[in-house]
Amino acid sequence: MIFKKILVISSLCIVVSLRGAVHETKAYAPKLPNEIVQALKCCDAKTISKYFNSSVELIFSESQGVYGKSQAEQILKTFFNNNASANGKFNYNELHASDKDNTQYFIGELHGKVLYRVYIYMKDQRIHQMRIESND
C-alpha cells in the first residue's frame, strides 16, 4: 500500500514538473519590436535605423555590404522608395522568430511591388543583419 502511494505521488510530481517545463518553453516567444514592424509597413528607414548596430550588414538580391548606421539608413530608404506598393507602403507578416543567447532571429514577408522575404538578426536589441530578398 505504501509503495502504491509513493508511485502515485511520484507520478504526479513528474506530470507537474513536465507541465511546468512545457509552460516555460511556450511562455516566451520573441516578437520583432512593434516600432520596427510599423516602420517596415510605412517605409520608415529612419525609425528602423534607430535599431541598427553601429555597423550593419544589409543584403539584397542585387547587392550586399556592411555599412555604418547613416549609410545603411539611406540604402534602406532607397530600397523602400523603389519597391513599395502603389500606395507607398508594405504589408509585413512575421513567419518565424527564435531567441537564443540574447540574440533574436526573425523571418517575415514584405508585400510591396512583389513579395519579399525578410530576415533580421538582432543581438542586444540591435539589428546586426537585415536581408531582404525577392521571392521570385
Phi, psi and omega per residue, in radians:
M1 nan -0.773 3.126
I2 -1.116 -0.705 3.121
F3 -1.058 -0.708 3.134
K4 -1.130 -0.716 3.108
K5 -1.127 -0.734 3.127
I6 -1.107 -0.734 3.127
L7 -1.099 -0.762 3.131
V8 -1.137 -0.806 3.140
I9 -1.107 -0.742 3.110
S10 -1.074 -0.753 3.125
S11 -1.084 -0.747 3.111
L12 -1.108 -0.702 3.120
C13 -1.085 -0.718 3.128
I14 -1.133 -0.793 3.139
V15 -1.070 -0.786 -3.139
V16 -1.120 -0.755 -3.124
S17 -1.190 -0.663 3.081
L18 -1.143 -0.714 3.126
R19 -1.089 -0.696 3.089
G20 -1.153 -0.684 3.125
A21 -1.147 -0.728 3.103
V22 -1.127 -0.738 3.130
H23 -1.058 -0.738 -3.123
E24 -1.111 -0.695 -3.114
T25 -1.221 -0.487 3.137
K26 -1.570 -0.218 -3.033
A27 -1.175 -0.590 -3.081
Y28 -2.101 1.882 2.993
A29 -2.024 1.966 -3.061
P30 -1.081 2.549 3.099
K31 -2.221 2.456 3.022
L32 -1.104 2.299 -3.122
P33 -0.879 2.369 -3.081
N34 -0.986 -0.590 3.125
E35 -1.085 -0.651 3.101
I36 -1.240 -0.749 3.127
V37 -1.007 -0.851 -3.139
Q38 -1.120 -0.651 3.121
A39 -1.167 -0.652 3.067
L40 -1.092 -0.740 -3.121
K41 -1.164 -0.615 -3.044
C42 -1.744 0.147 3.134
C43 1.041 0.739 -3.070
D44 -1.776 1.467 -3.118
A45 -1.133 -0.553 -3.127
K46 -1.083 -0.798 3.135
T47 -1.151 -0.740 3.122
I48 -1.083 -0.686 -3.097
S49 -1.110 -0.384 3.069
K50 -1.083 -0.411 -3.139
Y51 -1.664 -0.082 3.138
F52 -1.174 2.510 2.942
N53 -1.178 2.986 3.138
S54 -1.027 -0.544 2.950
S55 -2.278 2.462 -3.065
V56 -2.378 2.451 3.084
E57 -1.606 2.102 3.068
L58 -1.901 2.280 -3.117
I59 -2.244 2.125 3.055
F60 -2.101 2.915 -3.138
S61 -0.967 -0.643 -3.038
E62 -1.741 -0.227 -3.099
S63 -2.751 2.853 3.060
Q64 -2.764 2.763 3.102
G65 3.074 2.989 3.067
V66 -1.889 2.224 -3.000
Y67 -2.305 2.754 2.967
G68 -1.266 2.913 -3.066
K69 -0.967 -0.874 -3.047
S70 -1.196 -0.688 3.107
Q71 -1.172 -0.719 3.106
A72 -1.090 -0.664 3.102
E73 -1.063 -0.782 -3.139
Q74 -1.137 -0.686 3.117
I75 -1.138 -0.755 3.120
L76 -1.143 -0.693 3.107
K77 -1.060 -0.756 3.105
T78 -1.092 -0.736 3.092
F79 -1.035 -0.843 -3.138
F80 -1.030 -0.816 -3.121
N81 -1.055 -0.633 -3.077
N82 -1.500 -0.286 -2.960
N83 -2.248 0.001 3.128
A84 -1.188 2.826 3.105
S85 -1.194 3.114 -3.101
A86 -1.001 -0.560 3.135
N87 -1.507 0.148 3.084
G88 1.318 0.389 -3.120
K89 -2.335 3.003 3.032
F90 -2.148 2.781 2.937
N91 -1.940 2.208 -3.103
Y92 -1.964 2.299 3.044
N93 -2.208 2.222 3.082
E94 -1.438 2.251 -3.119
L95 -1.785 -0.643 -3.054
H96 -2.712 2.571 3.061
A97 -2.552 2.485 3.070
S98 -2.448 2.778 -3.080
D99 -2.463 2.197 3.088
K100 -2.681 2.288 3.065
D101 0.898 0.828 3.088
N102 1.129 0.379 3.027
T103 -2.132 2.523 3.115
Q104 -2.167 2.574 3.121
Y105 -2.302 2.188 -3.086
F106 -2.133 2.437 3.044
I107 -2.173 2.292 3.135
G108 -2.567 -3.125 3.102
E109 -2.166 2.381 3.021
L110 -1.952 2.206 3.080
H111 -1.822 1.878 3.077
G112 -2.138 -2.209 3.042
K113 -1.095 -0.622 3.030
V114 -2.349 3.129 3.111
L115 -1.541 2.274 3.114
Y116 -2.069 2.562 2.995
R117 -1.751 2.298 -3.089
V118 -2.042 2.269 3.076
Y119 -2.102 2.227 3.125
I120 -2.221 2.173 3.093
Y121 -1.910 2.113 -3.132
M122 -2.120 2.511 3.016
K123 -2.378 2.283 -3.125
D124 0.946 0.730 3.102
Q125 1.104 0.403 3.098
R126 -2.127 2.383 3.101
I127 -1.378 2.108 3.103
H128 -1.758 -0.514 3.125
Q129 -2.544 2.425 3.075
M130 -2.383 2.136 -3.129
R131 -2.084 2.243 3.106
I132 -2.253 2.012 -3.083
E133 -2.216 2.469 3.075
S134 -1.168 2.458 3.122
N135 -1.579 0.370 -3.140
D136 -1.203 nan nan
